[in-house]
Amino acid sequence: MTRSETNPKVDFFFEKAEQWHDEFEKLRSLILDCGLTEELKWGNPCYMFENNNIVLIHGFKEYCAMLFFKGALLNDPNGILIQQTENVQAARQVRFTNKKEITKLERVLKTYIYEAIEVERAGLKVKLKKTEDFPVPEEFQVKLDKKPALKKAFEALTPGRQRAYLYYFNQAKQSKTRAARVEKYLPQILDGKGLDD
């Protein structure tokens, strides 16, 4: 593949970066070498193949990362792909704490990018858990049964928002904690908002 051009709309991300500036620039160059189109999505540089998201660059306090949107479908012979949390189903990160790590892995990273492009070309999809695969905790079910408006509001939420609530409620080990979480978020559910809205 031929090297892609930088997108002027994305330049500000790299210009404003104080932490991880050199690492971001290295990742940008490496990814553009693979012929992907650079766009700005969710405030981050996102690299696409035929209008499909392949990889994203983002930074955190402890590390910067390349995020493969369908990383769960990639082979990982080098053991570098990380699932951010157990709730993340498709995406996987490769994390870095300095530019040397990126340079050392450059050929490997390009191999992963080319594989991600092939995954997209083949139309492969990550089999996602459905909302019904997440158990409804008893403490929440009681409220849903007693309040038809709550049940209607919960069912009107997007599947992702429903899963986030169910996952969060179920994370509590004690019934008392689950009940408190349910109670706290009832108004938000009734307002049609997600857990983090």
C-alpha angles and dihedrals in degrees: 000000000000122000114267126228123251116252113235089214089064097046094089091064090060094039094053095044111111099166114049094010096139092041092051091050091050092049091047092053093046093050094045088053086065093061099248123148115248119225136159114246128164087358092298136098107267123189121211142191115205091340093309121119112245108164139356131200118221140158137219134182095265101033147355121235151193110227118205108205093211096028091138087071096052125098108243107196090156094052093229101125114101128196103221095214133349088255093062106095109179111015126081130187135215107207130209135186097185143017093251091065090055093047091049091052098039097114092043092049092051089051089053091048092051090049090050088053090052090049088055093045090052090051092235117172131200110242101237126203111253123229090253089060088068114079118237107231114236092240090059095040090057090056092046090052093048098044116048090184090058092049090050092047092048093049089050091059119097114266090249092055091047091052092048092055094045092047092048094047092048093051091073111092097202125064090226091058093046090051091050092050092049091049093048094053100041093095091049093050090048088052090055093247130139127236094269100033 
